[in-house]
């Protein structure tokens, strides 16, 4: 545990010296999110813990705030990015032209081959305009990670199955960003 902590501290110090866009707490939040199993519990609670957020029993306020703020800071360039996300879960294919969102932070990749490491059952080609490339801040640089916030909405513009040209998974959903949605804006302060 000490070696892991020392490694994290050294990496964050190195990043702070090279890059002054993000504060130390932002860097720690990204590092923790990308280096541990924390993201699984965190994202499960983000998807199903809306009531906990509103009744002030949500245990992830700080991490949620710091990741959201880091994405906001890194997104100053206002450009959209094409990313990929692979899963081992089968999703309903009859969703073309529907609006969707992940409902939690989504770790996508700039590389579709890296995305298939996480699953090839249902995969996503995502055109995100709210997500931010966190590769240089991540513990796992090889994943070429783009972090998509839970409030970004998408329209499903195409669905391809493995027998169709251009499908790199069993089913590939193509998502186009349509803006933002959040039911939690200011819920902590109401």
RASULKA-V840522 format. One record per residue. RES is the residue in one letter. PHI is phi in radians with two decimals (999 if undefined). Layout:
<<RES PHI> <RES PHI>>
This chain:
<<X 999> <X -1.09> <X -1.04> <X -1.10> <X -1.09> <X -1.07> <X -1.06> <X -1.10> <X -1.08> <X -1.10> <X -1.13> <X -1.18> <X -1.06> <X -1.05> <X -1.16> <X -1.10> <X -1.24> <X -1.50> <X -2.43> <X -1.86> <X -1.19> <X -1.89> <X -1.36> <X -0.95> <X -1.13> <X -1.11> <X -1.10> <X -1.10> <X -1.05> <X -1.13> <X -1.08> <X -1.09> <X -1.08> <X -1.60> <X -1.98> <X -2.61> <X -1.40> <X -0.92> <X -1.03> <X -1.16> <X -1.12> <X -1.03> <X -1.21> <X -1.06> <X -1.17> <X -1.14> <X -1.28> <X -1.98> <X -1.83> <X -0.97> <X -1.13> <X -1.09> <X -1.11> <X -1.28> <X -1.63> <X 1.19> <X -1.92> <X -1.21> <X -1.63> <X -2.04> <X -0.90> <X -1.13> <X -1.11> <X -1.05> <X -1.09> <X -1.13> <X -1.16> <X -1.08> <X -1.17> <X -1.09> <X -1.06> <X -1.03> <X -1.15> <X -1.27> <X -1.53> <X -0.98> <X -1.28> <X 0.92> <X -2.07> <X -1.57> <X -2.25> <X -1.61> <X -2.30> <X -2.36> <X -2.53> <X -1.96> <X -2.41> <X -1.75> <X -1.85> <X -1.55> <X -1.85> <X -1.02> <X -1.48> <X -1.55> <X -2.27> <X -1.00> <X 1.29> <X -1.46> <X -1.69> <X -2.40> <X -2.62> <X -1.32> <X 1.39> <X -2.65> <X -1.14> <X -2.01> <X -1.60> <X -1.86> <X -2.23> <X -1.29> <X -2.12> <X -1.18> <X -1.17> <X -1.16> <X -1.10> <X -1.23> <X -1.05> <X -1.58> <X 2.63> <X -2.27> <X -1.39> <X -2.13> <X -2.18> <X -2.29> <X -1.79> <X -2.02> <X -1.78> <X -1.69> <X -1.95> <X -1.93> <X -1.26> <X -2.29> <X -1.26> <X -1.95> <X -0.88> <X -1.26> <X -1.80> <X -1.42> <X -1.17> <X -1.89> <X -1.03> <X -1.08> <X -1.37> <X 0.82> <X -1.40> <X -2.03> <X -1.64> <X -1.77> <X -1.29> <X -1.18> <X -1.57> <X -1.36> <X -1.77> <X -2.40> <X -1.84> <X -1.37> <X -1.70> <X -2.79> <X -2.39> <X -2.10> <X -1.86> <X -1.00> <X -1.47> <X -1.80> <X -1.09> <X 1.58> <X -1.51> <X -1.84> <X -2.51> <X -0.98> <X -2.37> <X -2.08> <X -1.75> <X -1.76> <X -1.98> <X -2.05> <X -1.07> <X -2.16> <X 2.19> <X -2.14> <X -2.68> <X -2.62> <X -1.59> <X -1.89> <X -0.91> <X 1.26> <X -1.01> <X -1.14> <X -1.76> <X -1.52>>
